[in-house]
Amino acid sequence: MPILKSKITHLRLYLFPLFVGLICIWPGCQNSVLKNSTTPADDSAPTERLIRNLKRLPTVRSVDIWTLPEAIRERDWDGLTITTQHYQIHTSVRDPLILRQVPVFLESAFRSYSELVGKSPQPKNTLRVYFFQTRSQWEDFTRHWTGKLASAYLKNPAGAYYFKNACVAYHLTRRSNFSILAHEGWHQFSDELFQFRLPAWLDESIATNFEAYKWQNGRVEFDAKYNGSRLHDLAQTLAQGRLISLPDLLVLDAGRILSHTQYDPTGTKVNPRITAYYAQLYALARFLREANYGRHLLSFRTMLADAGYGRWPLDDALRAEALQRDRNPTRLWNAQVGQLIFQTYIARNPHEIEPAYQAFCRKIVSNVRFKKKL
């Protein structure tokens, strides 16, 4: 039985999606994430050859020319629309290797999302992805796509977000591209296929667990244990005594933290609280899946399945907001539901489970070492 929801445009702005780019979240990105992409990597490859080679991939169902929207001023070359079983990828990227990898990666991510929730759902609509070669193209499209909200999204130096049922990103590095798409892809997957929207702690914790991956025999394998960037941030958080309490973690959202952060256009100054927030959410999802030989895994999956089928024990007001997608969830809803579902499925009193959670955090960073400053 597929997990479905009514089709209404969704906006997760209370999370400022994905302002996590402000903290360089993706494994292997480090400072390179903050650099704008340059001109196409292989503009010499004829479009016809690109299309012909892409059509040979088993994952690809069709490839067509995509005429970039008129709002994009940098239009020196045509884009492509690559269609797979679940995705329609509109891209201006010209690197043949990336173009061959993106459809395989996205379908692999979709399968991994499905395995996590224990179902093989089929979305009613093809999942859209806009993937641009340059930041300037991304900025023009963002102004066109997000309208009055563009100023908020344009502050994101990493250039990735989920809005109006589409993931929008631009080319950073080959490694970072896919971590970004996997993170945003989870938001898209849960929004499209779950009856209930997810509170911030649950949605972001799962998304961060899909940032680490490896290519294995032409397939993609996700393994949260190798997310070096998150582990580094978690180790720093512990070392500096900035750990957010578990009860607070369940009611916070990124926008609430960032609203108290002065915007830094260079992306070099980061609020340590936002770094701690995402690092701890990363650890929390791992804790619920791995700790004590998977003690909480069944409860964790049941919580996700009940979100998918709309079975959380919510009162009428909370349920109505959990079902709607036409406007932002309120922070009050996020705080109430975030705490309620944890207490219902995981632990009635989060304070009682916090020592085990903190011990797990210390355990997974035990091998993290910091470079000595010269």
HELIX and SHEET records of a PDB file:
HELIX    1   1 LEU A   13  LEU A   15  5                                   3    
HELIX    2   2 PHE A   19  ILE A   23  5                                   5    
HELIX    3   3 GLN A   30  LEU A   34  5                                   5    
HELIX    4   4 THR A   47  LYS A   55  1                                   9    
HELIX    5   5 PRO A   96  VAL A  117  1                                  22    
HELIX    6   6 ARG A  135  THR A  146  1                                  12    
HELIX    7   7 GLY A  147  LEU A  149  5                                   3    
HELIX    8   8 ALA A  150  TYR A  153  1                                   4    
HELIX    9   9 ARG A  174  LEU A  193  1                                  20    
HELIX   10  10 ALA A  200  THR A  208  1                                   9    
HELIX   11  11 ALA A  224  TYR A  226  5                                   3    
HELIX   12  12 GLY A  228  ALA A  239  1                                  12    
HELIX   13  13 LEU A  246  VAL A  251  1                                   6    
HELIX   14  14 ALA A  254  LEU A  258  1                                   5    
HELIX   15  15 PRO A  272  GLY A  294  1                                  23    
HELIX   16  16 LEU A  297  TYR A  309  1                                  13    
HELIX   17  17 ASP A  316  LEU A  323  1                                   8    
HELIX   18  18 ARG A  331  TYR A  345  1                                  15    
HELIX   19  19 PRO A  350  ILE A  364  1                                  15    
SHEET    1   A 6 SER A  62  TRP A  66  0                                        
SHEET    2   A 6 GLY A  79  THR A  83 -1                                        
SHEET    3   A 6 TYR A  87  THR A  91 -1                                        
SHEET    4   A 6 LEU A 127  PHE A 132  1                                        
SHEET    5   A 6 ALA A 166  TYR A 170  1                                        
SHEET    6   A 6 ALA A 160  PHE A 163 -1                                        
SHEET    1   B 2 TYR A 213  GLN A 216  0                                        
SHEET    2   B 2 ARG A 219  PHE A 222 -1                                        
END                                                                             
